[in-house]
Amino acid sequence: MINLIGKIVYSTRTSGAKAGTMFDAFCATMSRPNVARQSARRIVNETAARSEELKEVADDILKYSGADAIVKPRVKGVDSTAAKIQKNFTGFQKDGYDASKEKIYEVILGGGTKELVCDSYGIRFILQSEKKCGRENSLRIYDSILNAQKNNPRTFSLTGFEDYYGRGIKPYGNEAIRDRFAELRYRTSLGKQKETIAAFTAKPSGYTRTNINGRINGVNTEIQVGGLHTTKWGDVEHILYDMRQGKPLDMSKYTPEQKKLALEIQKAYREVLQRKSGHTAEEFSEKYLNKLWNSFRDAEVKNLAEPIYPEFPQGYPEILKVENILKLVHD
């Protein structure tokens, strides 16, 4: 069957119609909303069944790190999981069989659609202070994660270390840590050995935190490391990120008042994205969002109780001020 996936195996009789392949048919079926949700529910249920043991792993990482931080683990939801499955299969069709066949084979011969969801389980390490006993708490967490991988190579593999930062903003990691992650290797579900991706990545929006991906006890897991201020801001600024990514707005956790505010913010930011105000979203990121991330990160570095916000740039809807967006904070 595998040899046939990329070959034309059916065609319509309609004159001029484009011939299809098993690859096309498979991707089209798996990207259907009802099929994606069915797969997502199965993945979420499997992850939930292992949540206690995964939480123990997260607690142990924090315990042995000695960092001044808290850990917040959670199982990712059905809606976001289904959206990732749909996005992947739609992307496969767009990219074509040759570019996507490795991932398709991992789905068919490996672990199924969970291969496409890198964050079935999420672990957040939220740093309560920048340093403890003269050493950065983020570095303590990274050391503990690397030790967990070293001591449990069969059940704890790391596929990626991505240290995101905004222009002029201090990242949570450093080159030495990045290089240690880059030395790692992992095996795919089909047994192929690959190098762990490790990089610093600049974000025009200013987004600053560390994302680490891997597989823990058979579950694709995303580990995030960030401080108190950037974590709080990242949670509410996500409304703008989702809009830039073309994702639907999730208001399930908002109060009625927050939903009303979120819709107003959404309307205003859509106008920015559509350049209706005469300015671009890129300009807004440069003039405001990046500076905001810098304010939150600077407050962590300097141990400030409250960040010092930048001046709001002229020409943009004032509903997009930080004070308004922060009203969307929820548990």
KOLDOBA-934018 format. One record per residue (C-alpha): residue in one letter; y, z, x. Coordinates in pm, whole numbers. Each point is the difference from the previous one (the first is absolute). Last residue first. Layout:
BEGIN
 type      v      w      u
    A      Y      Z      X
...
# end
This chain:
BEGIN
 type      v      w      u
    D   3147   3547   -742
    H    308   -201    -90
    V    319   -117    170
    L    177   -268   -208
    K    334    183     29
    L     -7   -100    366
    I     89   -356   -104
    N    327    121   -150
    E    118    199    303
    V   -107   -284    230
    K    243   -242   -166
    L   -161   -294   -179
    I    177     83   -329
    E    315    -92    193
    P    -71   -371    -45
    Y     86   -177    329
    G    332   -148    112
    Q    110    279    231
    P   -249    174    227
    F    -94    363    -73
    E    109    225    286
    P   -288    150    195
    Y   -173    321   -107
    I    -13    313    214
    P   -350    139    -55
    E    -57    352   -135
    A   -173    302    156
    L     54   -141    349
    N   -272     42    264
    K    168   -244    241
    V   -302   -232     16
    E    -68     42   -372
    A    363    -62   -100
    D      3   -308    224
    R   -301   -138   -190
    F    175     42   -334
    S    327   -149    123
    N   -178   -287    179
    W   -185    -84   -320
    L    339    -11   -173
    K    149   -224    269
    N   -286   -247    -46
    L     60      2   -375
    Y    378    -43     18
    K    164   -283    193
    E   -314   -162    141
    S   -212     38   -312
    F    288   -113   -222
    E     57   -301    224
    E   -367    -95    -25
    A     17     39   -379
    T    274   -263      2
    H    359     22   -117
    G    189   -212   -251
    S    -59    251   -278
    K   -250   -233   -169
    R   -194    -34    325
    Q   -333     -6   -190
    L   -131    295    203
    V    330    180    -62
    E    -21    -71   -373
    R   -357    131      3
    Y    135    313    168
    A    233     67   -293
    K   -267    -57   -266
    Q   -252    217    185
    I    253    279     43
    E     76     -9   -373
    L   -372     -6    -81
    A    -60    295    233
    L    280    199   -168
    K   -157    -44   -345
    K   -342     88    137
    Q    146    306    173
    E    143    129   -328
    P   -333    -51   -178
    T   -176    186    285
    Y   -163   -212    267
    K   -363     20    109
    S   -118   -318   -175
    M    305   -200    107
    D   -181   -255    217
    L    226   -304     42
    P   -193   -324     35
    K    -35   -143    353
    G    204   -296    126
    Q     -1    131    356
    R    378     45      4
    M    -31    176   -336
    D   -268    233    133
    Y    221     87    298
    L    293     84   -227
    I   -206    238   -215
    H   -156    137    319
    E    338    152     81
    V   -114    298   -208
    D   -310     91    200
    G    149   -113    330
    W    294    240    -41
    K   -221    305    -40
    T   -226   -109    286
    T    298    -79    223
    H    148    346    -57
    L   -313    209     53
    G   -132   -193    298
    G   -258   -274     32
    V   -363    -75     81
    Q   -205   -217   -233
    I   -378    -37      7
    E   -156   -286   -198
    T   -371     21    -74
    N   -275   -252    -65
    V   -295    220   -102
    G   -338     -1    178
    N     33    355    134
    I    343    -89    140
    R     96   -364     44
    G    329    -77    162
    N    370    -65    -44
    I    291    183    162
    N    350    -30   -142
    T    285    166    191
    R    350     54   -140
    T    343   -168    -10
    Y    110   -253   -261
    G    343   -126    113
    S     16   -292   -246
    P    -12   -245    292
    K   -333    154    112
    A    -91    -11    369
    T   -371     24     79
    F   -147    196    292
    A   -358   -102     54
    A   -367     93     13
    I   -275   -220   -141
    T   -345    145     74
    E   -207   -260    183
    K   -294   -155   -179
    Q   -378     17     12
    K   -187   -201   -262
    G   -273    195   -179
    L     39   -162   -343
    S    174    310   -141
    T    247    -34    286
    R    -42    191    322
    Y    274    196    175
    R    168      8    340
    L    257    235    149
    E    223    -63    303
    A    292    -99   -224
    F      5    353   -147
    R     62    143    345
    D    268   -263     68
    R    189     95   -317
    I     -4    364    105
    A    144    -80    344
    E    258   -238   -151
    N    145    264   -231
    G    -52    125   -353
    Y    226    134   -273
    P    258   -277     43
    K    366     80     83
    I    231   -225   -201
    G    232   -259    160
    R   -131   -277   -225
    G   -262    141   -234
    Y   -344    120     98
    Y   -365    -62    -79
    D   -281    123    225
    E   -310   -194   -102
    F   -334    129    125
    G   -293   -209   -124
    T   -376    -18    -37
    L   -104    358     69
    S   -362    108    -33
    F   -130    337   -117
    T   -363     20   -118
    R   -185   -144    297
    P    260     94    262
    N     13    369   -100
    N    120    194    307
    K    224   -278    134
    Q    141    -84   -343
    A     79    364    -72
    N    157     27    345
    L    225   -298    -73
    I    111    158   -329
    S     72    331    176
    D    207   -168    268
    Y    198   -193   -264
    I     74    323   -190
    R    125    178    314
    L    216   -300     84
    S    162     21   -345
    N     75    369     56
    E    216    -76    302
    R    -52    252    279
    G    242    278    103
    C   -194    284   -158
    K      0   -188   -331
    K    221   -304    -48
    E    151   -218   -272
    S    -49    241   -289
    Q   -196      7   -325
    L   -194   -312     90
    I   -168   -156   -305
    F   -351   -120     79
    R    -99   -230   -282
    I   -359   -104    -61
    G    -79   -286   -239
    Y   -338   -111   -128
    S    -73   -350   -127
    D    260   -108    257
    C   -126   -312    177
    V   -108   -174   -320
    L   -152   -341     78
    E   -335    129    130
    K    -24    198   -324
    T    -72   -338   -161
    G   -359      4    120
    G   -124    199    299
    G   -147   -271    215
    L   -178   -324    -90
    I    223   -126   -282
    V    322    186     82
    E    -39    -30    376
    Y    -86   -369    -48
    I    324    -53   -191
    K    195    175    275
    E   -143   -232    265
    K     43   -304   -225
    S    374     39    -53
    A    164   -246    242
    D   -273   -262    -35
    Y    -18     41   -379
    G    364    -50    -86
    D    322    195     48
    K    106    -24   -366
    Q   -345     79   -133
    F    -33    294    237
    G    345    127   -102
    T   -102     10   -366
    F   -312    188    105
    N    202    252    198
    K    274     52   -261
    Q   -255     58   -275
    I   -185    262    204
    K    325    171     98
    A    117     12   -363
    A   -334    149   -106
    T     42    283    251
    S    358     67   -113
    D   -109     19   -364
    V   -317    204     63
    G    172    279    191
    K    -28    110    365
    V   -199    317     66
    R    219    270    154
    P     66    203    315
    K    313    211     64
    V      7    173    338
    I    266    246    117
    A    168     13    337
    D     90    226    291
    A   -269   -142    225
    G   -290    196    148
    S   -191   -327     14
    Y   -336    168    -59
    K     99    123   -345
    L    173   -325   -102
    I   -301   -214     90
    D   -230    255   -163
    D    192    -13   -328
    A    -20   -381     -5
    V   -376      6     64
    E    -46    264   -269
    K    198   -219   -242
    L   -239   -285     73
    E   -296    224    -83
    E    161     96   -330
    S    105   -356    -86
    R   -347   -153     34
    A    -70    -45   -372
    A    364    -97    -50
    T    -48   -291    241
    E   -298   -135   -194
    N    190     37   -328
    V    307   -176    142
    I   -209   -288    136
    R   -184    -45   -332
    R    324     11   -195
    A    154   -258    233
    S   -289   -244    -42
    Q     36     15   -379
    R    377    -27     36
    A    -35   -315    212
    V   -238   -157   -254
    N    236     73   -291
    P    306   -129    190
    R   -166   -326    121
    S     19    -20    379
    M   -378     25     39
    T    -60   -303   -220
    A    253   -226    170
    C   -121    108    343
    F   -363    -78    -83
    A     81   -335   -162
    D    212   -112    294
    F   -265    106    254
    M   -275   -166   -206
    T    203   -315     40
    G    221   -210   -222
    A     78   -368    -36
    K    354    -93    -98
    A     36   -190   -326
    G    109   -364     22
    S   -207   -109   -299
    T   -153    296   -177
    R   -368     23     75
    T     42    336    162
    S   -150     91    334
    Y   -265    229    134
    V   -155     95    334
    I    270    -99    245
    K    -73    193    317
    G    155    321    125
    I   -247    231   -169
    L   -299   -227     60
    N   -110    132    338
    I     14    352   -140
    M   -241    -87   -279
# end
